[in-house]
Amino acid sequence: MLNPTSNLYTIEHLQPFNEPFLINPDKTGKNGSKRPQVRSAQELRRREFDPIRYVVTGYIAEGCTLLAGRPKLGKSWLVLEMGLAVAMGGVYLGGILCEQGDVLYLALEDNERRLQKRIDKVLGPLHEWPQSFQYATEWPRASDGGLEAIREWILSVEKPRLIVVDVLAMFRPASGGRENLYEADYHAIKGLQALASEYSVAIVVVHHTRKGGSEGDPFEKVSGTLGLTGAADTTIVLDRDGNGATLYGRGRDIEEIESAVEFNKRDCRWFVLGQASEVRRSDERTQIINALKEAAQPMSPREVTDLTGLSYDNVRQLLTRMSAAGEITRVGRGQYRHNDPPVTTVTTSQAPDLSQGYGCCGGEDDL
């Protein structure tokens, strides 16, 4: 409503209205088919919805998430730890507390021996293995009753929270040849997405990225057509480059993610190091400081770039900021040095002749 005194719009606080108000009350079409429900904006304004619930705060919300990454990069470890953390109400990614719930883990590329070894590696000898973490190493494809089997599991447990499908290729409907590639990819995800929305659970589907994908947009590396990412509520890409591993995320209900992550090989867990841009910038600062520290004289931005291999523009900006922050010292115009004073090397010709008696310890009589 427009407030005439302040010339600002205000929101009226109306009573919640959750009963459907249909513009077209006839529910059947000409052929007995169900007529779509059409509602008004006025009704929508008064409706109340539950807040979005996260299974992993900031990363995995209720709905269908497509998790893609290169083979052997650690995707299965990432989702296995996720499932165990949710089943136990534990901590994930180094510091995110998960609400406890029932988990179905479809390890369709593993056998029980390998899965046992992996869980033992993640949990170690001090943890009880959770009863609420349920698994299967074989499952029917979506077109052969796989979706209905997931529905039955959801209805059979007390607190369904998370279903992991590892991997999509072992679950998606077999290609019938009648659909184009986009339609086939879209339908491969859409059934799981509808199921997740119906029961307010999270379904994470593991998939691969293609080789030689776009270097600019990590989401373009997802193998297949845009039908996969279009049907999913959220897409997360685990990628690695010269700067390290990064978890990228984009979706309908989450804030965009770009987190620097690290894999601990000792217990096979992933940890979030922080916002990727800040972590990488910290790494670049360290490289610049080390380069200046090793240099015998002040250096220009171009010389720092040549020595570190970093982007020239980044080096110029960082040198200016680091100098202003007192991390390094600016010497003259466009020259920078480390804050520690340069070390003067004493050569043999400059060293005092201790045998003549004018060294710090005197001559032989003083030793």
C-alpha positions in Angstrom: 0.0 0.0 0.0 1.3 3.5 -0.8 1.8 5.6 2.2 0.8 9.2 1.2 2.9 10.9 3.9 6.2 9.1 3.2 5.7 8.2 -0.4 6.9 4.7 0.4 5.2 1.4 0.0 4.4 -0.6 3.1 3.2 -4.2 3.5 -0.1 -4.8 5.1 -0.1 -7.5 7.8 -3.1 -9.6 6.8 -4.4 -12.8 8.4 -2.8 -15.9 6.9 -5.0 -17.5 4.2 -4.0 -21.1 3.4 -7.2 -22.5 2.0 -7.2 -22.6 -1.8 -9.2 -20.0 -3.6 -9.6 -21.3 -7.1 -10.4 -18.9 -10.0 -11.7 -21.9 -11.9 -13.4 -24.1 -9.3 -14.3 -26.9 -11.9 -11.6 -29.5 -11.2 -12.2 -31.7 -14.2 -11.5 -31.0 -17.9 -13.5 -32.0 -20.9 -12.0 -35.5 -20.9 -12.2 -36.0 -17.2 -8.5 -34.9 -16.7 -7.6 -32.9 -13.7 -7.8 -29.2 -14.3 -4.8 -27.2 -13.1 -5.3 -25.1 -10.0 -5.1 -21.3 -10.7 -4.7 -19.0 -7.7 -4.6 -15.3 -7.3 -1.7 -13.0 -6.2 -4.0 -11.8 -3.4 -4.2 -15.4 -2.0 -0.4 -15.9 -2.5 0.3 -12.8 -0.4 -1.6 -14.3 2.6 -0.2 -17.8 2.4 2.4 -18.9 5.0 5.2 -21.2 4.1 7.7 -23.0 6.3 11.3 -21.7 6.0 13.7 -23.5 3.8 15.3 -26.3 5.8 19.0 -27.2 5.3 20.4 -30.7 5.7 23.9 -29.1 5.5 23.6 -25.4 6.3 24.6 -23.2 3.4 25.2 -26.2 1.1 22.5 -28.8 0.9 18.8 -27.7 1.2 15.7 -29.8 0.9 15.2 -30.7 -2.8 17.4 -32.3 -5.4 21.1 -31.5 -5.6 23.3 -32.6 -8.4 26.9 -33.0 -7.2 29.4 -33.2 -10.1 33.2 -33.7 -10.2 36.0 -35.4 -12.1 36.5 -39.1 -11.5 38.7 -40.0 -8.5 38.6 -36.5 -7.1 36.8 -37.5 -3.9 33.1 -37.1 -4.6 32.2 -40.4 -3.0 34.1 -39.5 0.2 32.3 -36.1 0.2 28.8 -37.7 0.1 29.7 -40.6 2.4 30.8 -38.3 5.2 27.7 -36.2 4.6 25.5 -39.2 5.0 27.3 -40.3 8.2 27.2 -36.8 9.7 23.4 -36.5 9.1 22.7 -40.0 10.5 24.7 -39.2 13.6 23.8 -35.6 14.0 27.5 -34.8 13.7 29.8 -32.3 12.2 30.5 -32.0 8.4 33.1 -30.2 6.3 35.1 -29.4 9.5 32.5 -27.4 11.4 28.9 -27.6 10.1 26.6 -29.3 12.6 23.9 -31.4 10.9 20.4 -32.1 12.2 20.1 -35.8 12.8 17.8 -37.9 10.6 17.5 -41.1 8.6 19.8 -41.6 5.6 19.6 -43.8 2.6 22.9 -44.2 0.8 22.8 -45.9 -2.6 26.5 -46.9 -3.2 25.8 -48.2 -6.7 29.5 -48.4 -7.7 30.7 -50.0 -4.5 30.4 -53.4 -2.9 30.0 -54.0 0.8 33.6 -54.8 1.4 34.7 -51.4 0.0 31.9 -49.5 1.7 32.9 -51.1 5.1 36.5 -50.0 4.6 35.5 -46.5 3.7 33.1 -46.0 6.7 35.8 -47.4 9.0 38.3 -44.9 7.6 35.9 -42.0 8.1 34.6 -42.9 11.6 37.6 -44.6 13.0 37.5 -47.0 16.0 36.0 -44.7 18.5 32.5 -44.1 16.9 29.5 -46.4 16.9 28.2 -47.0 13.4 24.7 -45.4 13.2 21.6 -47.5 12.8 19.9 -44.6 10.9 22.5 -44.8 8.1 21.0 -47.4 5.7 22.6 -48.4 2.4 22.2 -50.5 -0.7 24.8 -51.5 -3.3 22.1 -52.4 -5.8 18.9 -50.6 -6.7 16.5 -50.7 -9.6 16.7 -47.9 -12.2 14.2 -45.1 -12.1 12.2 -46.5 -14.9 12.2 -50.0 -13.3 10.7 -49.0 -10.0 13.7 -47.2 -8.5 11.7 -44.0 -7.7 8.9 -46.0 -6.1 11.4 -47.9 -4.0 12.8 -44.6 -2.7 9.3 -43.5 -1.9 8.7 -46.7 0.1 11.9 -46.1 2.1 10.9 -42.6 2.9 7.5 -43.8 4.3 9.2 -46.6 6.2 11.5 -44.6 8.5 10.7 -42.2 11.3 12.7 -39.1 10.2 13.8 -39.2 6.5 16.3 -36.5 5.8 18.8 -37.5 3.1 19.0 -39.8 0.1 22.3 -40.1 -1.7 22.4 -41.6 -5.2 26.0 -42.5 -6.2 26.0 -42.4 -9.2 23.4 -41.1 -11.6 24.5 -43.3 -14.5 23.5 -46.4 -12.5 20.1 -45.0 -11.6 18.8 -43.0 -14.5 16.3 -44.6 -16.9 17.9 -46.6 -19.7 17.9 -44.7 -23.0 15.0 -45.6 -25.2 16.2 -43.6 -28.2 12.9 -41.7 -28.6 13.9 -38.6 -26.5 16.4 -36.1 -27.5 19.4 -35.7 -25.3 18.1 -32.7 -23.4 14.8 -34.4 -22.6 16.6 -37.6 -21.5 18.8 -35.6 -19.1 15.9 -33.6 -17.8 13.8 -36.7 -17.0 16.8 -38.4 -15.4 16.7 -35.8 -12.6 13.1 -34.6 -12.6 11.6 -37.7 -11.0 14.0 -37.4 -8.1 13.4 -33.7 -7.8 9.6 -34.2 -7.6 10.1 -36.9 -5.0 12.3 -34.6 -2.8 9.8 -31.8 -3.1 6.8 -34.0 -2.2 8.4 -35.3 1.0 10.6 -32.3 2.0 13.8 -34.4 1.9 17.2 -33.8 0.3 18.3 -36.0 -2.5 21.9 -35.7 -3.6 22.8 -37.2 -7.0 26.5 -37.8 -7.8 27.6 -37.2 -11.4 30.7 -36.6 -13.4 32.2 -33.6 -15.1 33.4 -33.7 -18.7 37.0 -33.4 -19.7 38.1 -30.1 -21.2 35.1 -28.2 -19.9 34.9 -24.4 -19.7 37.7 -22.8 -17.7 35.4 -19.8 -17.0 32.2 -21.3 -15.7 32.7 -24.5 -13.6 29.0 -25.4 -14.1 29.5 -25.8 -17.8 31.8 -28.7 -17.0 28.9 -30.9 -15.9 28.7 -33.9 -18.2 25.6 -33.9 -20.4 23.2 -31.2 -21.5 21.7 -28.4 -19.5 18.7 -30.6 -18.9 20.5 -32.1 -15.8 21.2 -28.7 -14.1 17.9 -27.3 -15.2 15.9 -30.1 -13.5 17.9 -30.0 -10.2 17.2 -27.5 -7.5 20.9 -27.1 -6.8 24.1 -27.9 -8.7 27.4 -28.3 -6.9 30.7 -28.8 -8.7 33.8 -30.1 -7.0 36.8 -28.9 -9.0 40.5 -28.7 -8.7 43.1 -26.5 -10.4 46.5 -25.2 -9.7 45.2 -23.2 -6.7 43.6 -26.2 -5.0 40.2 -27.7 -4.7 37.0 -25.6 -4.8 33.4 -26.3 -4.1 31.1 -24.3 -6.4 27.3 -24.2 -5.8 24.4 -22.5 -7.4 20.7 -23.1 -6.9 17.1 -21.9 -6.4 17.2 -21.9 -2.6 20.8 -21.4 -1.6 23.3 -18.5 -1.8 26.0 -19.0 -4.5 28.9 -21.0 -3.1 32.6 -20.8 -3.9 34.4 -22.4 -1.0 38.0 -23.5 -0.9 38.2 -27.1 0.4 40.9 -29.5 1.3 40.9 -33.3 1.5 42.6 -34.8 4.6 44.0 -38.1 3.4 44.6 -39.4 7.0 40.8 -39.7 7.8 39.5 -39.1 4.3 37.4 -36.1 5.2 36.8 -32.8 3.4 37.3 -29.5 5.2 36.1 -26.0 4.2 39.0 -23.6 4.4 36.9 -20.5 3.7 35.7 -18.3 0.9 37.8 -19.3 -2.1 38.7 -15.7 -3.1 39.9 -14.9 0.4 41.9 -18.1 0.7 43.5 -17.8 -2.7 44.3 -14.2 -2.0 46.0 -15.2 1.2 48.0 -17.8 -0.7 49.0 -15.1 -3.3 50.1 -12.7 -0.5 52.3 -15.4 1.0 53.9 -16.0 -2.4 54.6 -12.3 -2.8 56.1 -12.0 0.7 58.4 -15.0 0.1 59.5 -13.6 -3.3 60.4 -10.2 -1.7 62.1 -11.9 1.2 64.4 -13.9 -1.1 65.2 -10.9 -3.2 68.5 -9.1 -2.6 67.0 -5.7 -3.6 63.6 -4.1 -4.1 61.4 -5.5 -6.9 58.9 -4.1 -9.3 55.4 -5.6 -9.9 56.7 -7.1 -13.2 59.6 -8.8 -11.5 57.3 -10.2 -8.8 55.0 -11.5 -11.5 57.8 -13.2 -13.4 59.1 -14.8 -10.2 55.8 -16.0 -8.8 53.8 -16.7 -12.0 50.8 -14.8 -10.6 48.6 -12.5 -12.7 50.2 -9.1 -13.2 47.0 -7.2 -12.4 46.6 -9.2 -9.2 50.2 -8.5 -8.2 49.9 -4.8 -8.8 46.7 -4.6 -6.7 48.1 -6.8 -3.9 51.4 -4.9 -3.7 49.5 -1.6 -3.3 47.2 -3.1 -0.6 50.0 -4.9 1.2 52.1 -1.8 1.3 49.2 0.3 2.7 48.6 -2.4 5.3 52.2 -2.4 6.4 52.8 -6.0 5.2 55.6 -4.9 2.9 57.6 -1.6 2.3 57.4 0.6 -0.7 60.8 1.9 -1.8 60.7 4.7 -4.3 58.3 4.6 -7.2 57.0 1.1 -8.1 59.6 -0.7 -6.0 58.8 -3.0 -3.0 60.8 -4.9 -0.5 60.2 -7.2 2.5 59.8 -5.5 5.8 62.8 -7.4 7.3 66.1 -5.5 6.7 68.2 -7.1 4.0 70.9 -9.5 5.2 74.4 -8.4 4.4 76.6 -11.3 3.5 80.2 -11.0 4.8 82.7 -12.3 2.3 86.1 -13.9 3.2 87.9 -10.8 2.1 85.8 -8.6 4.5 86.1 -11.0 7.5 88.5 -9.8 10.3 91.7 -11.6 10.7 91.3 -13.1 14.2 94.9 -14.1 14.3 95.8 -10.4 14.5 93.8 -9.9 17.7 91.0 -7.5 16.6 88.2 -9.9 16.3 85.2 -10.0 18.7 87.0 -12.7 20.8 90.5 -11.3 20.5 93.6 -13.3 19.5 94.7 -16.8 20.4 95.6 -15.7 24.0 91.9 -15.0 24.7 90.6 -18.4 23.5 
